[in-house]
C-alpha cells in the first residue's frame, strides 16, 4: 500500500519525474521496510525514532484536531468532510502551512541539499 501511495503521490506532484521529492517520515514499519520500492525521484528522509516533536506533520495534525475536540460528531463522513475542506483551505494558505511545518532543521537540510545538488539541477535543466 505504501508503494502505491508513493507512486501516486510522486506522479501527482511531478508527473514528468524530473524533480527530486524529499519526503520526511517517521519510522513506522511500513515506512522503513527493506522491501519498500521507492520511485526514483523520491528521497525518504527518516526522522529519529520516537521524536514526534521533529515531525512537521504533528502541528498539522494538532491544527486539524483542535476544532473537532469536544464536539459531538455523528458520522465519520463529518470528520472526512471537515478534513477535506480544511485541506483545500490550507492548500491556498502556503504561508500558514510553512509557519506550522518549516522547522529550522528542515530549512537547514533543504538549504544544504540544494547547495549539494545545485550542479545536478543545472545538468537536468
Secondary structure, DSSP 8 states (H G I E B T S, - for coil): -HHHHHHHHHHHH-TT--S-EEEEE---HHHH-TT----TTEEEEE--TT-GGG-HHHHHHHHHHHTTTT-----HHHHHHHHHHHHHHHHH-HHHHHHHH--HHHHHHHHHHHHHHHHHHHHH-
